[in-house]
Amino acid sequence: MERFDWMDNREILDYILRERIESKSTYMDICVGIRNTFGIDLSRDQVSAAFQRYKNLYKSGTFGSNEISKDWLIRENQRLRRKLEQRNAFINDVIEASREMIMRMKVKPVKIPKRIVSKNDMEFHINIADIHYGAEVNPDLVQKIGNYNPEIARKRIGKFFERVIHFKEEDASSHGLNKLVINFLGDILNGEYIYPGQAFFTALPLIDQVYEMSEIMASHILTLAKYFTDIEIFCVAGNHGRVNSRKGEYHPKSNFDTFIYKNIAILLRDQKNVKVFISDSPNMIVKHGNYVFHISHGSNIRTYLGVPYYGIDRRYKRLQELYNLIINYYIQAHFHTSAELDEKKILCASMVGGDPLSINVMDRASRPSQKVFYFHKVHGVNRITNIYLSEVANLSPDKYGIYTSYEVQ
């Protein structure tokens, strides 16, 4: 439901209260009256919510078209303050509970490997995005095209890091790959209050999402520290890490993705070849060798039922002027789709694959994958590869010739 500022539209609010209380009009009749009188379309739910919130004020005689009483303003301020305190208490409870568990964990540093001398001294860059840990995709609800839950997520994460180590062992002698760069691109967890009805598609409470994802990622990165002499981790937050769906109600850094990144840094603080850099803003600009990289989650690019390729292209043209920099590579996620636009704009897919939104609304489902590439400080990015984490769904009919799930009545 779109938010409507009633204090800036006092005449409309007065009309709602007067029509409902004095004329006994229905909510739908009031909607029609507002459209005819003020030229504004409001939903029945908006009108109903406004009436329930302000009806007592109208009955007490303190509401009018000219001014609001001082007592009402004080009460409204106190109500909003209590609501904010309750939400902040919830956030603090999650943070404290998770932090206590993290601090009790003891991570023993691993031995740093020796540097490999090779003709091509390349770096290995891996991108981790849109894990949505804690999400659940019931295959029966998505025509058996998608299937996801925390257990599947852990298996796919493990498979991804196994492939990274395999690439390292295969190509180290010829390409070096002493340094590993990890870009965390956001939506590492699924969150709890990001969209209406999310509880029906969530398998884990927020505190478990935070704690388990922190432990899982720190454990895998610690294993990687045995294979790479240097590991640099660059982190940006996604939209699913927000406290709730309404932007602007909390500090921009109040994001549970960021909290996971900080937990990883705490757990790996004694591992000397690992450095963690957490962005203060949604965008991060990093220079590797002779090239400048821009990394972000990408949720600020508007879309309608697909990947906004033109919107992405326009955005990155603007950024050149905004930063007064020549940016060589743009790396982002969010759209759960793997793509490379003119070899400079790199889009990373997700570990989820198809979900209820993409399958039932957008009629599309990407194969679960994460994107990696090698990097030479002079020659730039090469060998861009998708590490696929699941097979393509193959539907087959049952004895009735039906491919999808159903109930027999």
N, C-alpha and C positions, 0 to 999 in steps of 0.2 A: 504494500500500500504506500502510495506517495505521501510524504509528509507535507502538511499544510500549516502555515503559520497563522493561527487564529488571532493572535494579538495584532497582526498587521492587517487583518481582515475583520475588524470588529463588527461592521455592518452585516456581514454574512452570518457571523456567529449570533448576533442579536436576532436576525431573521429566523435562524434555526430554532433558537430557544422560544421565541415568541410564537412561532407557528406550531411547535410541538406542545407547548404548555397551554397556550390560550386557545388555539384553534383545533387542537387534537389532530393535526395533520399526520399522515403516515410519512415514514422516512423517504419513500419513493416520490410522494407528492412534493416533499420539501426539495428533493433533488431537482425535480422539474421546475419548481418555482425559482430556485437559485439560477438555473440555466436561463430561464426567461427574463429574470430581473437583473442579474449581474453578468450574464454571459460566461459563466464559469461552470465546468462540468466537475461535479464531485460524486464519489461513489456513495452507495447506501452505507457502507461500513465507515467511511469518513464522517458522514453526517451523524451516524449513531454514536461513534466514539466521542465526537465533540459534545453532543447532548449529554451523554453520561458523565463527562468530565466537568461540565460547567453548569449543569441544571440546578444544583444546590445554590450556586452563587446567584443565579437569576431569581430563584424563589426567595432568597434572603433580601433581595432588593439592593444588593451591592453592585450589581452589574447594570451598566447602562452604556449608551453610545458615547458618552463624553469622557468619563474617567473611571478607573478601577480603584477600589478602596485600598488604602495602605495595608489594612489587616489582611486582605486577600493576597496581596503581593508577598507579604511576609510568610503566610501559610504555603503559598506556592513555592517560594524559595526553599522553605524547610522540607517540603515534599520532595523536590528535586535533589536536595542535598542528601536526604535519607536514601533515595534510590541510587545515587552515585556511591554513597558509602557502602551499600550492600554489594554493588558490583565490584568495588575495589576490594572488599573483604573476600569475595570469591576468588579474584585474581591472586591476592596475597596467599590464600589458603593453598591454591594450586602450586604457586611458586615455592612456598615454604616446604610443603610436603615433598615435592620433587627434589628440592635442593638438599633436604635432609638425607634422602635416599642416595643422591649422587655423592654427597660428601662421605657417606659410609663406605662407598666402593673404593677399593684399593687397586690401582692400575700400576702394574710393574713395568717400567720402561724396557723396551727391547733393544737389542744391539743394532747399531747403525751400520749398514753395509758399506763396503769399500766402493769407491768411485770406479766406474768402468770407463776405460779409455777407448774411444771409437772414432772412426773417420767422421761420422755425422753426429755431432753432439746435440741431439734433439731433446725436447721436453715432452712429457706425456701429459696431456690435458684431458680431464674427464669432467663431465657435467652431470650433476644430480638434481633432478627437478620433479616436482609433482608426484611424490610418493603417496601423498594423502594417507599416511599411516593412521589406522583406526577406521578407515572407510570400509563399507561392506557393500558389495554388488551381488545381489541374489540373481543367479542365472535365470531362474524362472520368470523374473520380472523384466528381463531384457532379451527375450527370445533365445536364450542360451548362448548369446554372442559374447557376453562378458561374465567374468567370475572373479571376485576379489574379496579378500578379508585379511586380517593381520597375519595369519599363517602364510598365506600366499605371498603377501608383501615381504615377509622375512626370507622366504625362499628366493624370490626374485632379486632382492638385495644381495643375498649371498652369491647367487649366480653371476650377478653383475661384477662383483669384486673378484670372483674367481677368473672371469674373462680378462679383467684388467691385469691380474698377475700373469696370466697365460701370455698376453701380448708382450708384457715386460720381458718374460723369460725367452720368448721367441725372437724378439728384435733387439735386445740389449746389446749384443755383440756388434751389430752393424749400425745401430742408431743411438747408442748410449742410454737414453731414457733414465738418466740419473735423477732428474728432477720431476716430481709429480705436482701438477697444479689441479686442485679440486675447486670447481665452481658450484656452490650450493645456490640454486636459483629460486628457492622458495616453495611453499606448499609442501613442506616436508611432512607435516601432519595434516589431519583432516579438519580439526577444529570441532566446535560444538554448536555455535550460534551464527553460522554464516548465511544460512538461507532457511526459510520456513520448511518444516518437515524434515530437517536434516537428521533428527534423532532416529528416523526410520531407516536411515542408510549409514548408521554409525555403529560399530561393533565395540568400541572402547571409549570409556570416559576420558575427558581431556587430560587428567593427571597421568593416566596410564600411557596415553599417546606421547606425552612429553618425556616421561621417565624411560619408557622402553626404547623410543627412538634415539634418545641421547646415548643410552647404553649400547644399542646395536651399532650406531655409526662410529662411536669411539672405539669399539672393539675391532671393527673392520679397518679403520684407519690405522690403528695400532699394528695390525698385521701388515698393512702396506708399508709401514715404517721399517720393516725388515728388508724390504726390496728396493726402496728408494732412499738415496742419500739425503735428499731434501724434499719436504712436502709443504707446499703453501696452499692454504685454504682461504678462499674468498667467498663471503656470504652475503646474500641479500634476502630479504623477507618477502613472502607472498601474501596473497589476500586471505587465504584460509587460516593464517596464523593470527588474524585480528581477533580481538576480544568478542566482538559481535559484528553483525552485518552493516551497522550504521557507521559510515566513515565520519571521522571528526569528533566522536564522543570521547575518545581516549588519545593519549599522547601517541604520536606517530611511531614511537619506538616500543609501544606496548603491543608486542607481537610475539606469539609463542614460538614461531620459527626462530626469532632472535634468541629467545630463552634456550632453545635446544642448542644453538650455536655456542652460546656461552657455557652451557653444560659440557659440551665437547671440549672446549678450550680448557675448562677446569680439569676434566678427566685426563687430558693429555698434556698437562702443564709440565710434567717432568720428562716428556719425550723431546729431547733437544733438537731433533731434526724436523719437528712439526711446528708450524706457525699458523695461527688463525687470525684472520682479519675480518671483522664484522662491520658492515656498512651502517652508518648512521641514517642514511637516506635510502629511498627505494632504488637508487641507481649507484653504480660503482664504476669508476674509471681506473683501469690498471694498465701499466705499460710493461710489456714483456719484450725484451730485446729491442728491436727497432719499431715495434708495433704497439698501437694503443687499442685496448679492448674496452668495450662498454658492456656491462652485464646488468641485467635487471630481470624481475619476474615477468613483466610485460602486461600486467592486469589493467594498466591505465589506458590501453589501446582499445577503443570501442569496437564491438563486433556484433554481427547479427547472423547467428546460425552458421558459423564457419570461421575460417582463418582470414582475418582482414589484411590480406597481402598489401593492398594499396595503402591502408592505414599504417602498416609497419614501415613501408617505404617512405611515406610522408614524414613519419615521426623521426626517423633517423636522418633524413635530410635536414630537418629543423635542428637536431641536436648538434650538427656540425657548427651551425651559426651560434647556437646557445652557448656552447663551451669554448668557441673560438679555437677549436682543435680539429685536426684531421684524425678522425676515428677510423681505424682500419677494419675492425671487426665488431659486430654487435651480436651478443648472445642472450637469448631470452627463452622463456618457457610459456606457461599459462594455458596455451591453446591445445595442449595434449596432442600435438602434431609435429612430426619431424619434417624439416624442410631446410633447404639452403637457397636463399635469394641472392642472386648474382655473386655467390661465393663469399660474400661479406656479412650477410645477415643469416645467422644460424639459429634455427628454431629447434628446441628440444622437446621430445615427446614426454610421456608419463609412464610410470610403472603400473598404472591402473588399467590402461586400455579403454575399452568401451564401458560406459557407465549409463545410468538411467537418463541423464541429460543428453549425452551425445547420441545414444541409440534411439531412445523413444521420442526425442524432440528434434534432434538435428539429423537423424538418419545416417549416422556415420560412427565409425569406431576405428581408432588407430591401434596398431599392434604395440603392445607394451615394449618399450625400449628406452635406452639412454644413449646419449651421443658422446663420442670421444674423438680425439684427433691428436696427431703429433704436431709439434711446433718447432721451427728453427728460427733462431733469433734474427737471422738475416733474410731468410727466404719465406718466413711466415708459416701459415697453417697449411698442413697437407694431411692426406690419408684420413679424411673425415669418415667416420664409421658409426653405424648404429649397432649397438649391442642389443639384440632382440632377446627378450626374457620370457616369451611365451609363443606357442604355435598359433597360427591363424585358426579361428573357430571353424569347424566343419559340421554343418547341420545335417542330420539324417532323419528320415521319417520313421514313425513307429508303425505298428500293424494297421493303424487306421489312416496312414498317410499324412499324419500331422507332424510337423517339424518342431513346433513350439509347445511350451507347457500349457496345460489346460486342466479343467475339472470336468468330470463326467456327471451330468445331472440326471 
